[in-house]
């Protein structure tokens, strides 16, 4: 990809993150990229084409894959803290805002599969972890998909609300939230 195309993609993705897809105009993109608006249409078919090219680039994805959750020690508290921490390291407020912008109806069919890869990787990795912990005799059998959704929902909720409201909603720091949430979760599992 040439430098001009990359500048256009970076400008577009930044604007979608900050303003949303619908509010982002090709005039805004050209201005931020430092190019003429005609250049956009020589390089790409339309605004949607620019965004889809951006989504295909690793730098505009959170890169949540099952391999980031492999550092387990087979103890619930530190392992679940690791899951939550790894997610929160990659799902920054900027990425949350970009993913909201990528949900515009004009893009949703094309961007939804990319966005869904993030929770799918987290949840499937956690279910596999719980199944292995059961095989090792460390936890009892239960609905592991529901347990994984509970941890994911808590992790996603904190990340989303922090991205949306900064520290205005809660003053609880990320590490404290992770530690306390996992402690409550582990206590609940051990009583099953």
C-alpha positions as CSV (number, residue, x, y, z in Angstrom):
1,X,0.0,0.0,0.0
2,X,1.4,3.4,-0.9
3,X,1.8,6.2,1.6
4,X,-1.1,8.3,0.3
5,X,-3.5,5.4,0.6
6,X,-2.3,4.7,4.1
7,X,-2.7,8.3,5.1
8,X,-6.3,8.2,3.8
9,X,-7.0,5.0,5.7
10,X,-5.5,6.3,8.9
11,X,-7.4,9.6,8.6
12,X,-10.7,7.8,7.9
13,X,-10.4,5.3,10.8
14,X,-9.5,8.1,13.2
15,X,-12.5,10.1,12.1
16,X,-14.8,7.1,12.4
17,X,-13.4,6.5,15.9
18,X,-14.0,10.2,16.9
19,X,-17.1,11.1,15.0
20,X,-18.7,7.9,13.8
21,X,-19.1,6.6,10.2
22,X,-22.1,8.7,9.2
23,X,-20.7,12.0,10.5
24,X,-17.4,11.4,8.7
25,X,-17.3,13.1,5.3
26,X,-14.9,12.5,2.4
27,X,-14.1,16.2,2.8
28,X,-13.1,15.7,6.4
29,X,-11.0,12.6,5.4
30,X,-9.2,14.5,2.6
31,X,-8.5,17.4,5.0
32,X,-7.1,15.2,7.8
33,X,-5.1,13.1,5.3
34,X,-3.7,16.2,3.7
35,X,-4.8,15.3,0.2
36,X,-7.3,16.6,-2.3
37,X,-10.8,15.0,-2.1
38,X,-10.4,13.8,-5.7
39,X,-7.4,11.7,-4.5
40,X,-9.7,9.7,-2.3
41,X,-11.7,8.5,-5.2
42,X,-8.6,7.7,-7.3
43,X,-7.4,5.4,-4.5
44,X,-10.7,4.0,-3.2
45,X,-14.2,3.5,-4.6
46,X,-15.9,5.3,-1.7
47,X,-15.8,6.0,2.0
48,X,-17.0,2.5,2.8
49,X,-14.2,1.0,0.7
50,X,-11.7,3.0,2.7
51,X,-13.1,1.8,6.0
52,X,-13.1,-1.9,4.9
53,X,-9.5,-1.5,3.8
54,X,-8.7,-0.1,7.3
55,X,-10.5,-2.9,9.1
56,X,-8.4,-5.4,7.1
57,X,-5.2,-3.9,8.7
58,X,-3.9,-5.2,11.9
59,X,-3.2,-1.8,13.3
60,X,-6.9,-1.0,13.3
61,X,-7.9,-4.3,15.0
62,X,-7.6,-5.2,18.6
63,X,-5.8,-8.4,17.8
64,X,-7.5,-10.6,20.4
65,X,-6.7,-14.2,19.5
66,X,-6.7,-17.4,21.7
67,X,-2.9,-17.4,21.8
68,X,-2.8,-14.3,24.0
69,X,-4.5,-16.4,26.8
70,X,-2.0,-19.2,27.0
71,X,0.0,-18.0,30.0
72,X,-2.1,-19.9,32.5
73,X,-0.8,-21.4,35.8
74,X,-4.0,-23.5,36.4
75,X,-5.2,-21.5,39.4
76,X,-8.4,-19.6,39.0
77,X,-7.6,-16.3,40.6
78,X,-4.3,-15.5,38.7
79,X,-5.6,-17.1,35.4
80,X,-8.9,-15.2,35.3
81,X,-7.0,-12.0,36.2
82,X,-4.7,-12.7,33.3
83,X,-7.7,-13.2,30.9
84,X,-9.2,-9.9,31.9
85,X,-5.9,-8.0,31.9
86,X,-4.9,-9.2,28.4
87,X,-8.3,-8.2,27.1
88,X,-8.1,-4.7,28.6
89,X,-4.6,-4.2,27.4
90,X,-5.8,-4.5,23.8
91,X,-9.4,-3.1,24.0
92,X,-8.4,0.5,24.6
93,X,-10.9,3.4,24.8
94,X,-9.8,4.3,21.2
95,X,-10.7,0.8,20.0
96,X,-14.1,0.8,21.8
97,X,-15.0,4.1,20.1
98,X,-13.8,2.8,16.7
99,X,-15.8,-0.4,17.1
100,X,-18.9,1.7,17.9
101,X,-18.3,3.7,14.7
102,X,-17.9,0.5,12.7
103,X,-21.4,-0.6,13.7
104,X,-23.2,1.9,11.5
105,X,-25.9,0.2,9.4
106,X,-24.1,1.0,6.2
107,X,-21.1,-1.1,7.4
108,X,-22.5,-3.6,9.8
109,X,-22.8,-6.6,7.5
110,X,-19.1,-6.3,6.6
111,X,-17.7,-5.2,10.0
112,X,-19.7,-7.4,12.4
113,X,-17.7,-10.6,11.7
114,X,-14.4,-8.7,12.5
115,X,-15.9,-7.2,15.6
116,X,-17.3,-10.5,16.8
117,X,-13.9,-12.2,16.6
118,X,-12.9,-10.4,19.8
119,X,-15.6,-11.8,22.2
120,X,-15.5,-15.2,20.4
121,X,-11.7,-15.6,21.0
122,X,-12.1,-14.5,24.7
123,X,-15.2,-16.7,25.4
124,X,-14.0,-19.8,23.5
125,X,-10.5,-19.6,25.2
126,X,-12.2,-19.3,28.6
127,X,-14.5,-22.2,28.0
128,X,-11.6,-24.4,27.0
129,X,-9.7,-23.2,30.1
130,X,-12.7,-24.1,32.4
131,X,-13.0,-27.6,30.7
132,X,-9.4,-28.3,31.3
133,X,-9.7,-27.1,34.9
134,X,-12.6,-29.6,35.3
135,X,-10.5,-32.4,33.8
136,X,-7.7,-31.5,36.4
137,X,-10.3,-31.8,39.2
138,X,-9.9,-28.1,40.1
139,X,-13.5,-27.0,39.4
140,X,-16.8,-28.9,39.3
141,X,-18.8,-29.3,36.0
142,X,-21.2,-26.5,35.3
143,X,-22.3,-24.4,32.4
144,X,-18.9,-23.2,31.3
145,X,-20.3,-21.1,28.5
146,X,-22.4,-19.1,31.0
147,X,-19.3,-18.7,33.3
148,X,-17.3,-17.4,30.3
149,X,-20.0,-15.0,29.4
150,X,-20.1,-13.7,32.9
151,X,-16.4,-13.0,33.0
152,X,-16.5,-11.5,29.5
153,X,-19.5,-9.3,30.3
154,X,-17.8,-7.9,33.4
155,X,-14.6,-7.3,31.4
156,X,-16.4,-5.7,28.5
157,X,-18.7,-3.7,30.7
158,X,-15.8,-2.1,32.6
159,X,-13.9,-1.4,29.4
160,X,-16.9,0.0,27.6
161,X,-18.0,2.2,30.5
162,X,-14.5,3.5,31.1
163,X,-14.2,4.3,27.4
164,X,-17.5,6.1,27.4
165,X,-17.3,8.0,30.7
166,X,-13.6,8.0,31.6
167,X,-13.4,8.1,35.4
168,X,-16.7,9.9,35.9
169,X,-18.8,6.8,36.5
170,X,-16.5,5.0,38.9
171,X,-13.2,5.8,40.5
172,X,-12.3,2.0,40.7
173,X,-8.9,1.5,39.0
174,X,-8.6,-1.3,36.5
175,X,-6.3,-3.6,38.5
176,X,-8.6,-3.2,41.6
177,X,-11.7,-4.0,39.5
178,X,-10.0,-7.1,38.0
179,X,-8.8,-8.4,41.3
180,X,-12.1,-7.8,43.1
181,X,-14.3,-9.1,40.3
182,X,-12.3,-12.3,40.0
183,X,-12.3,-12.8,43.8
184,X,-16.1,-12.6,43.9
185,X,-16.3,-14.9,40.8
186,X,-13.9,-17.5,42.3
187,X,-15.8,-17.5,45.6
188,X,-19.0,-18.1,43.8
189,X,-17.6,-21.0,41.8
190,X,-16.0,-22.7,44.8
191,X,-19.4,-22.7,46.5
192,X,-21.0,-24.6,43.6
